[in-house]
Amino acid sequence: MGQKERIPQLDIYRAIAIFAVLAIHATSRTLAETLDTSMFHPFLFVNKFSQFAVPSFVFLSGFVLFYNYIDRPLGGKTLGKFYSRRLIYIIVPYVMFSLFYFVMKMTAGHTWGLPPAELAAKLGKYLWTGTAYTHLYYVIIIIQFYVLFPLMLWCLQKVRRLAAWAPLIGLLLQWGFVLLNKYMVTHGYWQLSKGSLAITYFSYFLLGAAVAVYYSSLKKWLIPTREGWRSGKASVWIALWLLWIAAGVIHVELWFNNYTKKTVINSLWYEAFSNIHALLSCIVLMQISFLLYGAGRSLLTRLLVSIGACSFGIYLLHPALLYFYRRLPFHGGSFAYTAAIVGGWLVALLGSWLVVAIAFRYVKPAWIIFGSAPQKPKSEVKHTG
């Protein structure tokens, strides 16, 4: 069976999601540094509203996997190719960057004097749990989904209509674990932290699966067009966007009250509004991606597509650039502070993008470090998804 047509708009989706990842990391210190100042609320908004980033990437992984494999026979050859590609383009770069951040962390902490056995044990734990640096847990999540994917695919291929229930099934499994983790399991039971377990992202992955399976019939609802606007779909789109904004704002305000007024509420409220906002973000980001793509020929489109195509490498590399950027001395008032934070975001984005793009262009084995190389532009213009 031939490969399905590529959806180049998804690279713009990746670009928006990586912007949000970088916004979270660029503002990570601001919450403690600006508390009790007028700058706290804006930085909190940027940090918490952007929390859809990782769930959106998980949704996209689910969408792409099921979109590409739902109609393929699930045989040994297919599975062999599937896992060999993931080993080459995901796990190898993950191991390389884990080693890099391990060296960086040990050097910064001046802890190379530890016994070799202890160093080896520490590195082994970092690799197993995705904790060599704070962002690498995402790769561990994705690897778990790769392990589970053949079983999920087999289920949906056997009972195709089950895809319609997949988001609900994902929600029930995810929230079942959330409640179990909160009320029935003592702290520290799990080897991985709660946020590093795939089950805490099931609703996003299975929403992606459902959208992929029914993509051909959902396109007219997912993609904002003039015809759709005139046919009455606009009311659905407007309601979706308003709910998205409202859920995000409520989530931010819950945190604002917690930080500034020490308000104590059940942690499930934070979990619920974060989940609602992230689920809505998955669809809203897809709509934004199609709107920004346009005809696929503008300079903005080409830049966003390039950033999206390099997003995995950007994700892996950007914390290192932020780390060294933050070692520079910055002085001044609120404007200078804000400029320094924005500068960190720009350095993390543009620096990482430049390094990854140049590596893919001029270094043949760049996949060892940054994963799969971007596809050639000719296929991006030909197919509009």
Secondary structure, DSSP 8 states (H G I E B T S, - for coil): -------THHHHHHHHHHHHHHHHHHTTTHHHHSTTSTTHHHHHHHHHHGGGHHHHHHHHHHHHHHHHHTTS---HHHHHHHHHHHIIIIIHHHHHHHHHHHHHHHHHHT-TTS-HHHHHHHHHHHHHHT-SSTTTHHHHHHHHHHHHHHHHHHHHHHSGGGGGGHHHHHHHHHHHHHHHHHHTS-TT-SSS-GGGSGGGGHHHHHHHHHHHHTHHHHHHHHS--HHHHHTTTHHHHHHHHHHHHHHHHHHHHHHHHHHHH-----HHHHHHHHHHHHHHHHHHHHHHHHHHHTTS-SHHHHHHHHHHHTHHHHHHHHHHHHHHHTTS---SSHHHHHHHHHHHHHIIIIIHHHHHHHHHHH-GGGHHHH-S----HHHHHH---
